[in-house]
């Protein structure tokens, strides 16, 4: 059966047309789904009984079951959701002074194979649909009785490898009749799928693009991120420059600092050369150790030195707060699960 949450407003109007209904019904349904957050078609009381029956016959609502909920010492909450096909994904809720941020997953598993990340490896299962992405937000808002203000596509998966569903989910999240979260409060993080960066620049969505850079030369980057063999740094940087030119939006570069690997001042110098003059910001992430991982976290002293060196040379850099590492909810620690194993 089709998931009613897979459609953005325009698509839903078309769907309804096909079952002989007027387009304004789509707006009513959208409001029930994303503003009132109902879980059953029967709760949509301004629709006729007949229409509700028709909807039940044709669509599911894909309400997630919470399999597990863990709370970190710092207040971060990690959810394990049953996506209803024998697989489970993780979603992380973070609380900041400016509101709640939700880190959503975009795929069940990941194909990218980054050496420092627990979400990846040989176990890619499938893309999440738009509705399955959006459902993570609905389920958490309902469970905690809160309104989420920021969405980051930094959970399991490579969002630009599931391009259409991610962009469609953003349209639902962003729509004023949908979840109504401003595009500027939505970030997509990518390991660097160059053709998709060009495509995203054409979408006219004002979301923030984050690039997982992590190294400033090809040899080092390829040793950490196999995707660099396909799209080397020169091509990636050109795509970023074009993206900035086209959208006038600042790019955020993520750089996870690993001890004795990419954290000394020569690395910083190379990074400065690469980013000089670009409309950007560097987000330094103390690398989180993962099971069987070959990388260790840099010392705090080194991390601060690295940041200061970048700032002193005109590159704005901040250190990302480490949230939820005690419950394996921090960057790179999320994993998909198979419920049948
Ligand atoms: N696939 C996307 C989004 C998911 S990861 C991407 O690669 O951008 C979100 C961020 O966490 C990325 O910058 C990723 O490189 C980083 N990350 C992954 N593993 C990490 C680890 N062990 N420690 C710190 N950051 C990590």
Boltz pocket constraint, residues with backbone or C-beta under 6 A from the ligand:
constraints:
  - pocket:
      binder: B
      contacts: [[A, 112], [A, 114], [A, 116], [A, 117], [A, 118], [A, 153], [A, 154], [A, 155], [A, 156], [A, 157], [A, 158], [A, 159], [A, 189], [A, 190], [A, 191], [A, 210], [A, 211], [A, 212], [A, 213], [A, 254], [A, 256], [A, 285], [A, 286], [A, 287], [A, 288], [A, 289], [A, 290], [A, 331], [A, 332], [A, 333]]
      max_distance: 6.0
